Every structure is written in C-alpha cells, then in structure tokens.
Amino acid sequence: MNKTRRKFAEYWDRIIFIRMPSYATFKKMNKELVEHFNFLEWAFKRIVLPIIVFYALVGLVFEINLFGSIFLSLLIFFYSNLLPDVDVLFKKTNRKALDSLWYEKYSLLFFAPIIVYYVISGRQRPLYSISNRPFHNFRTVLVYGAFLFVVGSIFWMDALRRAMFPIFGMLGFSFHLIIDRKMYEDETPFNKTRGRRV
C-alpha cells in the first residue's frame, strides 16, 4: 500500500501538479482527503444511513423498487463530497477580463471528470476566477442540486426517485463545505496558501 501511495504521489507531483496551483501537492491533497473521510464516515452513519432506510421503507410500502436508484445516489453522494475541490483548477486573477464565463465555470462543476482529463492532457485552456475557491459556497450547492434534479428527471418519472440525486448530491457537497469551514478556522497550512495567486 505504501509503495502504491509513493508511486501515485510521484505521478501526481510530476504530471498533474504542474497544472495545479502551488498548494495542491499530493501530500496536502491527501491530508485533506483523510480529514474529509473521517467526517464522512461519521455523517454517513448518522445522516445518510437513516435516509437510505427511510427510502427503502417507502419503497416497500408503495411497492417501488428503489434499490437501483439508492445505489446510484450513494455513488453521487461520495462523488459530490470530493467535487468542490475541483475548483483548484481555477487560476486566481484580479482582472475582470480574464475571469472565466459562468458557463465555463459550471461546465467544470457538471462535467468534472471530462474537463479534468482535458486539463491534465493540456487540451483545455486555463480557467480563471476572481474569487478564491469559487465552488466553496452555498450558491454552488443549489446550482449543483438543480443540475442533479434535471439528471434524475431524465432517468425517472416519479418524484420520489427524482429527488434522490439532488438530496444525496447536495448532502455530499455540503459535508465537504462543512469540513472546509472548520479547516479555515484551524488555519492549517493548506488553507493559509489558498489565496495565493498563481
């Protein structure tokens, strides 16, 4: 396991990190991931698991098979918990003219795996933002929830299953923001450098 981590750290710092801000080293990103996982484990047992049980019981009462949508919603939950940190790809700027357009920013939010691939491969032009960490706010949670509701509506017609994607997705996203707010108060080295221009 340690050998794999070392190899991945080398890959990250030599290939991926060159396109990231100066604070996004593998060591710092790994530390943040561990802190998020610890809180996520606590939140899953006390908040997410009761919601899953509730949905399962409602499905049994109304004779609706919800297990497939519950599984997909759980994947969305874990993915959404990691998603806010994708805004490290934005380069900080004070020039309004350089600020990326709103649809460019939200394209990264909605289609992160595709955009990240293009960034790492060097085929995506740089994204800029006037604000630090533009996805670390409640407005983005709402926008992301609306996007997930649209996606859920494509898959399912009934309101019960339509609501699952935004509920689980917004929970995962919000839990990430809760942890980051605590980290800002702690003034850890990772956050002291977040405002650094790149």
Order of alpha helices (4+ residues) and beta strands (2+ residues): alpha-alpha-alpha-alpha-beta-alpha-alpha-beta-alpha-alpha-alpha-alpha
